[in-house]
């Protein structure tokens, strides 16, 4: 079976220890989390966890079953590419001097990335988009010298009427 990236959206109780129990489950089973974002929802008693995992279909089903066994997990859905909006936020600090700065800014403009900080020898760029767009942008600025970068991890919502929120999904 071929492994693929999968984006899971979990609705969980907003209580201490929930994230630790979820990450502990992954550690015990030997699963890896590629990216993870967590935030409170419109209901303060609930949080949404969005995670990406690389797994084959059989392993993905096991992950879902194990997550469903956790008492604080209310609902799990997979955010399929064609039925969801997903984005990732990245800050990239790139080497820049008088000769390269305008070229890097031009590349940023093509990708709709923003320059959020300018220093004598570097630029900090911000890009939000689907992971493939982010990867393409990183590839374009990499030759100039990436000093460091940080990624938020993928987050997303289902398109249309589909919702994970228990109040609106009935």
C-alpha positions as CSV (number, residue, x, y, z in Angstrom):
1,X,0.0,0.0,0.0
2,X,1.2,3.5,-0.9
3,X,1.6,6.1,1.8
4,X,0.1,9.5,1.2
5,X,-0.4,12.7,3.2
6,X,-3.8,12.9,4.9
7,X,-5.2,16.0,6.7
8,X,-7.4,15.2,9.7
9,X,-9.6,17.6,11.5
10,X,-10.5,16.7,15.1
11,X,-13.1,18.4,17.3
12,X,-12.1,17.9,20.9
13,X,-13.0,19.1,24.4
14,X,-11.1,22.1,25.3
15,X,-9.5,20.6,28.5
16,X,-6.0,20.3,29.8
17,X,-4.2,17.1,28.8
18,X,-6.2,16.4,25.6
19,X,-3.3,17.2,23.2
20,X,-0.9,15.2,25.4
21,X,-3.2,12.2,25.2
22,X,-3.4,12.5,21.5
23,X,0.3,12.9,20.9
24,X,1.0,10.1,23.4
25,X,-1.3,7.8,21.4
26,X,0.8,8.6,18.3
27,X,4.1,8.0,20.1
28,X,2.9,4.7,21.6
29,X,1.8,3.4,18.2
30,X,4.9,4.6,16.3
31,X,2.9,7.0,14.1
32,X,4.4,10.4,13.1
33,X,2.6,13.7,13.0
34,X,3.8,15.8,10.0
35,X,2.1,19.0,11.1
36,X,-0.2,20.0,14.0
37,X,-2.3,23.1,14.6
38,X,-4.5,23.6,17.6
39,X,-6.9,26.4,18.4
40,X,-10.1,27.2,20.3
41,X,-13.3,27.2,18.2
42,X,-16.3,29.5,18.2
43,X,-17.4,27.5,21.2
44,X,-14.9,28.0,24.1
45,X,-15.5,24.4,25.3
46,X,-14.2,23.0,22.1
47,X,-10.9,23.1,20.3
48,X,-10.0,22.0,16.7
49,X,-6.9,20.1,16.1
50,X,-5.7,19.9,12.5
51,X,-3.0,17.4,11.8
52,X,-1.3,16.0,8.7
53,X,0.0,12.4,8.8
54,X,1.7,10.3,6.2
55,X,0.1,6.8,6.1
56,X,-1.4,4.2,3.9
57,X,-5.2,3.6,4.0
58,X,-4.9,0.8,6.5
59,X,-2.8,2.8,8.9
60,X,-5.0,5.8,8.5
61,X,-8.0,3.8,9.5
62,X,-6.1,2.5,12.6
63,X,-5.2,6.1,13.5
64,X,-8.9,7.2,13.2
65,X,-10.1,4.2,15.3
66,X,-7.5,4.9,18.0
67,X,-8.3,8.6,18.1
68,X,-12.1,7.8,18.4
69,X,-11.4,5.7,21.5
70,X,-10.1,8.8,23.3
71,X,-12.9,10.2,25.5
72,X,-12.2,13.9,24.8
73,X,-12.3,13.4,21.0
74,X,-15.8,14.4,19.8
75,X,-15.5,14.1,16.0
76,X,-12.9,13.3,13.4
77,X,-13.0,14.1,9.7
78,X,-10.5,13.8,6.9
79,X,-10.1,17.1,5.0
80,X,-10.0,15.9,1.4
81,X,-8.2,18.2,-1.1
82,X,-11.2,18.7,-3.4
83,X,-13.7,19.2,-0.5
84,X,-11.8,21.5,1.8
85,X,-9.8,24.7,2.0
86,X,-6.4,24.2,3.6
87,X,-3.6,26.7,4.2
88,X,-0.2,26.9,5.9
89,X,1.5,30.0,7.2
90,X,5.3,30.3,6.8
91,X,7.9,32.9,7.8
92,X,11.2,32.6,6.0
93,X,14.3,34.6,6.8
94,X,16.4,34.9,3.6
95,X,19.9,36.4,3.1
96,X,19.6,39.6,1.1
97,X,22.0,42.3,0.0
98,X,21.7,45.3,-2.3
99,X,22.2,43.1,-5.4
100,X,19.6,40.4,-4.5
101,X,17.0,42.2,-2.5
102,X,14.8,43.4,-5.4
103,X,14.9,40.0,-7.1
104,X,13.7,38.3,-3.9
105,X,11.0,40.9,-3.5
106,X,10.0,40.2,-7.1
107,X,9.7,36.5,-6.4
108,X,7.7,37.3,-3.3
109,X,5.3,39.4,-5.3
110,X,4.8,36.6,-7.9
111,X,3.8,34.2,-5.0
112,X,1.8,36.9,-3.2
113,X,4.2,36.6,-0.2
114,X,4.8,39.7,1.9
115,X,8.0,41.2,3.1
116,X,7.4,41.6,6.8
117,X,10.9,42.7,7.9
118,X,13.8,44.3,6.2
119,X,17.3,44.3,7.7
120,X,20.7,45.2,6.1
121,X,21.6,41.6,5.3
122,X,18.2,39.8,5.3
123,X,14.5,39.8,4.6
124,X,11.7,38.0,6.5
125,X,9.0,36.9,4.1
126,X,5.5,35.7,5.0
127,X,3.5,33.3,2.8
128,X,0.2,31.6,3.3
129,X,-1.1,29.0,1.0
130,X,-1.5,25.4,0.1
131,X,1.6,23.3,1.0
132,X,2.5,22.9,-2.7
133,X,2.6,26.6,-3.2
134,X,4.6,27.1,0.0
135,X,7.1,24.4,-1.2
136,X,7.5,26.0,-4.6
137,X,8.1,29.4,-3.0
138,X,10.7,28.0,-0.6
139,X,12.4,26.3,-3.7
140,X,12.6,29.7,-5.4
141,X,14.2,31.6,-2.5
142,X,16.4,28.8,-1.3
143,X,19.3,29.7,-3.7
144,X,19.6,33.1,-2.0
145,X,20.2,31.4,1.3
146,X,17.6,30.6,3.9
147,X,18.8,31.6,7.3
148,X,15.8,30.1,9.1
149,X,12.1,29.5,8.7
150,X,9.1,28.4,10.7
151,X,5.9,26.7,9.5
152,X,2.5,26.9,11.3
153,X,1.3,23.5,10.0
154,X,-1.7,23.0,7.8
155,X,-5.1,24.1,9.0
156,X,-8.4,24.0,7.1
157,X,-12.2,23.8,6.9
158,X,-14.6,21.7,4.8
159,X,-16.2,23.5,1.9
160,X,-19.9,24.3,1.7
161,X,-22.5,23.1,4.2
162,X,-20.3,20.3,5.7
163,X,-19.2,21.2,9.2
164,X,-17.4,19.4,12.1
165,X,-19.0,21.5,14.8
166,X,-21.5,19.4,16.7
167,X,-24.0,22.3,17.1
168,X,-24.4,22.8,13.4
169,X,-23.9,19.3,12.0
170,X,-27.2,17.8,13.0
